[in-house]
């Protein structure tokens, strides 16, 4: 299949999927984004002062560049919207599922995700020079689920992180600036930043230079909000900062401790395989952090880019980990992660019992216990996968 036909088919699949799957996250985010077109530049202060009077009362826990970018984008998207969009955004009551134009709202809101997703597929193709990797990205159900069914804006920082990876060898300064843009949308790339820096240089001066370049977009974007107490309260309310320290042995948080050990080994290693360390961090994350489903997208492109991903010895355990992650996600006490996605087709889908409810009410089984076992299995399979990877690439040299 030619590249043109491949992307046309991928586009058609996404245009079919996008309108008919719903998650409240996309609506809640755009509920907040609408205030930019109303002249509210400080979303944090506005919500703090008006929270009791808003139809949706959750705080905005994302960084300013996210608000400014998607708020500006929404101004153009509203031109394409059929009637009732603003009413739909502000309806959080019993009639919120009664809007016949909901599929059209969802399609238009997801159009930027489709563009970024297809561009990311092309970028992975350019990096790997492999149509197999391109097909794997464009047609695997896992990324389709994470982008269009869970439908968070994580695809934007993910795209920027992979773009940084693409430019890392040839254009390091530009690479780290793009990496910094990804951080300015979501903080998670900070987890990978030290390894990008160590891959490029272990010289202290250069490491400092790249760190400052990467920090610049975030510092510039939060500077206008630095005096806002409401901003800092939202900033420190981030789910990621809380969840990476939840799992502890005695008083030691597992993820940060092992992460620092891995980073120390990376610094001391004479030969540096960036793919290997991204693999380690990815497996550490899914094994020790109670992750939100969309967070898996952060690591997925890099897993696909692993040198040996096409070999059955590595591909099979990676696939098994993916299946276990999906089962883990479906066991959350959240109907919107399973049948509830289908309310644009029929709101009655939301009334169907979730797997969590079925296990609890019919079998008296705690789904959290099953999730803990799943994470244990993921950890064991991760160790096996890393052992296979080390056997295939013993020098860890990119």
N, C-alpha and C positions, 0 to 999 in steps of 0.2 A: 504494500500500500504506500502511495506517495505521501510526502509530508502534508501536502495540501489536503488530500482526502482524509488523512488522519485527523487533522485539526477540524475539518468540516464535520466529521462524524462525532468528534469529541464535543464540539460546540452544540450540535443537535441534541446529544444526550443531556447536556447541562441545561439547555433551554427547556427540555421536557421535564427534567427533575425539579428545577428551581421553583416553579410556581406552586407546587402541590405539597410541599413540606414546610412545616412551620415550627419554630421554637421561639418562646417569648424573648430570648436575648436580643434578637434582631429588632424586635419592636421596642423593647426597653431602651436600647442604645439609640435608636432613631427618635424616640420620644425625647431624649436629652439633646440630641443633635439639633432638633428643630429650634431650640432657643437661640442659636447663633443668628439665624435669619430674623429673629425678633430683637436683635441688638444686644443680647446678653453675652459679652465676651468672657466673663468670669462665671462659668457654669457652676463652679463649686460654691461660690458665695451666693449665687442665685438660688440654688437648691437649699442651702442652709437657711436662707431667710424665708423661703416660700414652701418648704417641705410639707407643712400641715395643710396647705391649700392645693397641692398638686394631686391629680388623679392617680399618679404613680409616684410612690414616696421613697423609693430606693435612692441611695446616693450614687454619684458618678465617680467610679473608682479608677478611671483611666487617665492617662497623661494628657496634658493640654494639646499636644500636636494631634492626637486622635480626635479630640473634639473639634479643633479648627479645620482639620482636613475633611472629615466626614460631614461636619456641619456645612461646610462650603459646598461639598459635593451634593448634599441633599437639596440645596437650593436649585441645582440644575435638574436633579431627578424629579422634583416636584412638577416641573414643566411637562414631564411625560406621564404623570400620574392621572388615572381616571378620577372622577369625583369621589369625595368622601375620605381621602387619604388622611387629612389632618384630624378629622373626626375619629377615624380608626386609631390613629396614634394615641389619642387622648382618651379612648374608651377602654377602661380596665374593669368594667362591670359585667353584668350578666348578658349584655348584648354584644360583647366584643367579638364574638365569633359569627355574627349575623351579617357581615359585610360581603356582598356578592363579589366585590372587586378584590378581595384579599389575594387571590392568586396573582393578579396583575401587580399589586403592591409588592408582593414578595419577589416577583420576577425582576422588576425594575430596581429594587433595593439590592438584589444579588448580582446585577450586571457588572459592577466593579469587581466582584469576587471572580466572576467568570473570566474577565480579562486577565486578572492577575494569575489565576490558575493556569490558563493556557500559556501565558508568558513564562510561568515557572516551568511548565512542561518543556517549552522550547529551550529554556536555560539549562535544564537538566540534560537535554539532548546535546547541547553545545559542550557542556562540561564532560560528559561521558563519551560523546561521539558514538552513541549506541541507540538505535531505534528501539531496542528491547527495553531500555530504561524509559524512553519516551512513552511506549505503550503501557508500561507498568504504571507510570504516573497517571496518564490520561484515562485509563480504563479500569483501574483497580477500584473496587467498591469501598475500600477503606477511606481513601481521601475524599471520594464523593460524599460519603456519609459525614465526614468531619467538616467539610466546607459548605455543603448545600443543605444538609439536614440539621446539623447542629448550628450551622450558619452564623459563626462569629467572624469578626474581622481579622482574626489571627493570620489569615492568608497574606495580608499586606506585610507585616514584619517578617513572616516566613520568607516571602519573596525577596525582601531586601537582604535578609541574612544569607540566602543562597547567592544572590547577586554579589554580595561582598566576598563570598567564597570563590566565585568565578574570577574576580579581579585580584584575589589575594596575592598571587605570584607576580602578576605583571604590573599592577597599579596599586601598590599597598596603601598609599595615602588615601586615594579615592575609595579603596575597599573599606578602610576603617571608618571613613566618614559615612559611607552607606550603612555600615554596621551600626554606627551611632544613630542614624535615622531610625533603624529598626528598634533600637533601645528606646528612642523617644516616643515610639508608638506603644511598646510594651516592654517591660523590664526583663523579660525572660532571656533575651540574648546575652545578658550579662553572665549567664551560666556558661556560655561557650566562649566568651570574649578572651579569657586568659589563654585558652588553647590556640585560638587564632593568632594571638600575639606571640606565643612561644613558638608556633610553627614558623612565623616570619623572622623572628630574631630573639635571641637571649641576651643581647646587648642591652644593658640597663638604660642607656640613653635612648636607644630606639624603642625599647619597650615603653618608656615614659612618653615618648612622642606619639606612638600609636594609641596609647591609652587616652591622651589628651584629645587627639583627633576624634576618637570614638565618643568621648564625653561631651564634646562641643554641642551637637544638636540638642541633646537633652538639657544641658545647662542653659542654652539660649532659649529653649521653648518654655522652661519652667520659671525663668527669671522674672517675667511680669507677674507671676503668681506667688513669688517667694514670701511676700508679706501677708499672704492670705492664710489665716488659721484654718479655714474651711478646706483649702487645698491640701494642706499637710495632713489633716484628719482623713481625707479621702485617700491620699497617697499611702499612708501607713495602714489603711484598711485593706490593702491589696491581698487577695486570696493566696497568691504565690508566696509572699513573704511569711504568711502564717503557716501554710501547709508544709513547707520544706523543713520546718523544725518540729512538726507534730510527733513523728516517730522518734522515740528516745530509748536509749539503753541507760538505765539509771537516770542521770541528768544530762547525758550527752545526746544531742540530736544526731541521728544516724547519717542523714544525707550530707549535712555540712562537714562532718568529721571525715567521712570517706572521700568526699569531694576534695577536701584539702590534701588528703594523702595522695590521691590521683594526680592533683596538680603538682605536688612536690616531685613525684616520680617523673612527670612530664618535664619539669624544669631540669632534673638531673640526668635525663636520658640523653645519650649522645646522638641517637638517631630518632627522628620524630615523624610518626605516622599520624597525621591529623585525624584521618578516618577512624583509626583505632581508638583515639581518646574520645571522639564524639560518640562512638559505639559504647564505650564504658560509661560515659555520662548519661546517655540515653537509657541504658539498662538500669543504672543506679537510680535514675529518676522514677521510672515506672515501677521499680521494685520497692521503693522506700517512701514515695510521696503519694498521698491520697489525691490524685490528680483530677482536675475537671476534664471531661471528655475531650474538649477542643485542644487541650494542651498537648495531646499526642501529635498533633500536626506540626509542632515545633521541630520535632526530630525526624519526621517521616522522610522528607527529601534526602537527608543525609544517609539514612538507612538504605534507601534505594541506590545511593551512589557508592555504596561500599564495593570495593573491587571485586569481591567474590560473591556478590549477591545473586548472580546468575547460576552459581554452582549449587546443586542440590544439597550438598553437605552444609551449606550456610542458609540456603533459601528456605528449606523445610522448617528448621527451628524458628527462623524469623516469622514465617507464616503462622506457625503455632502460637507464637507470642502475640501476633496480631489478632488471632481468633480469641485468645484468652482475654485480651484487652477489651474486645467487643462484648464478650460475656460479662466482664467486670462492669462495663458501662451500662449494659441493660439491666443490671441488678440494682442500680441506684433507685431510690424512692422518688422517681420523677417520671411521670407518664409521658412527658414531652421527649424523652429519650427513646421511646418505643412507639406505640400506636398513636400517641397524642400528636405526633408529627403530622398526622394525616387530617387534621381538622379542616384545612382548606377544601378537602373533598367532602367531608361530613363531620360536623362537630361531635357526633355521637362516638367517634373513635376515642375521644378523651375519657369516655365512661368505661371503656374496657379495662379490666384490671391489669396492672403492670406485672411483670415477672416478680418484682419485690412483693407486691400485694398477694399474688397467687401463692408464693412460698410461705408467706406469713400466715395468711388466713386459712389456707387449705392443708398445709403440711406443718405448720408451726416451726418453720425453719427461718432462722435469722440470715438474711441475705448478706449482711456485713461479715458474718463468719465465713460464708462461701467466698466473699471478696478477699478476705485475708488469706485463705488457702490459695486462691488464684494468684495473688501477689507472690506467695511462696513458690508456686510452680514457675511463675515468670522469672523469679530470681534464679531458680535452679537451671532453667533452660537458657537463661542469659549467660550463666557461667559456662555451660556447654558450648554455646555459640562463640563466646570469646575464646575458648580453648581451640575450637575449630579454626577461628580466624588467626590465632597465633601460630597454629601449625602451618597454615597456608602462607602466612606473611610473617615469618619469625623476626625479621629485622625492623618491622614497624617504620619503614621508610617510605614517605610519599615521593 
